[in-house]
Amino acid sequence: MSWKMEVQVDGKWSGNGIAFATKKEAELAGQDLLGRWFVPTASRAVESDQPVNYEIVDGVQRRVEEVTDGSQ
């Protein structure tokens, strides 16, 4: 299981291909996006079956090959 960030635009939820190991990382990514974009009105974290491919370290998103337990 992984967590994805989705943003709401014109009443519809949309996501991308980024998946995190933890809900907190997905929430942080959503908050970051809301702070940079003007079109989305909300963000949320949703569970996903997509393999983890990103992590947040020291506030910076970076691509990873695989994170299995969320402790990295």
N, C-alpha and C positions, 0 to 999 in steps of 0.2 A: 504494500500500500504506500501511496505517496499523497502529497497535498499539492493542489494547484491554486493559483490565484485567478479570480475572475473579476472583471469590472462591469459595471452597469452603464450602458449607453442607450439612450432613448428607450429606457424601460426593459432592455434585453441584456442578459448576462452573456459575456464573451470571455474566452480564455485564449491561451497560447500554448506552445509546446514545452513550456518550462514546468518542471515538477520538482518539488522539494521533499526532503525526508520528514520535515516537521510542519505542523499546522502553523506554528509561530513564524517560521520562515516565509510561508505563503502569505500570512497576514502582513508581515513586514514588506514583502514585495508589492502587495496591493496598496499599502499606505504610501510607499515610495512612488508608485505610478500615479496615484491621485495627486501627489504633490508636484508632479512634473507635467501632467496633462490637464487640460481644462474641460474636455468633453465628458469623461466618465463622472458619474455622480455618486458612486459607491463602489466598494470592493468587498470581497469575501474570500474565504478559504474553503475549498471543497475537496473531499476525498477523491482519489484517483487510483486506477490500476496501472497507470503509466510508470515506467521505471524512473527513478530519481535521476535527474541530469543536471541539477543546479543546487548550490548551497550558498548560504550567506555567512561570510567570515568577516568579522570586524566591520560589519555594515556594508560589505561589498558583495554583490552577486557574482558568482563565478561558476563556470561550467565544470562538471566533474564526470568522470567515466561511470562511477557507480558509488552510491552511498547506501549502505544496507541497514544500518540501525539508528540513524539520526544523531549519533554521538560525535560525528566529525564536523 
